[in-house]
């Protein structure tokens, strides 16, 4: 729970930070490109918060025995890339570079949701 709370706090901090910048600094002289960049980062971080909350819900359902595992074949690189996308802004702020070295055609049989949670926590 502390890992999820930490991730949520970081994601909310980013959303709040960009919201504050847009609310306090947005002026008539901001270029459309600057406004679009701030809006894109806000949207990206809001999506990250939503995904973290969704993972928290899935985790809590699993702890209560309510979640059925949905194993299937999927491309591992796709799921890992989605985890990296969620963590990209945080890594950037910290000056960390995340690289993925998984063959694009590598398929695994597992629950994609649980797999993403594991990789996100490891990263």
Steps between C-alpha positions, in 0.01 A plus 500: 500500500784739577640456147163582344450795737847628410428468127162670539650784702763556231241494223267737686790736572568520128132556413469766768825665390396530136151614602653772719733612221210520258279684751759751620735549207279461199491839336373639179858509372553124540536343158257230394795257495582578867135458599476176304816365666368579850161347414663187358710450813198555721299246298787250509534526876124484556499177297783371716299572816197324353707192409653487847156518659379224268795283601425571867142386450614182324752431775241548775257270320775240475570531874133436575487206260256678269727532197516215258835469334465548128799327349555523128780525247624854443809681376713580803668803340162673451412470870847606615492801266166607652660484847794705380261757352335539841836558668662708224429846649618399847818346361563811289467729801749286689741490206452126460482326166293185466575264214316185403687206353228246434446347156185636338383150408541347850163367615425384853203328661400693811253754636591828322371715786704321764804499270477878453471553876810288559707683237383841620595417857837362392572809294 
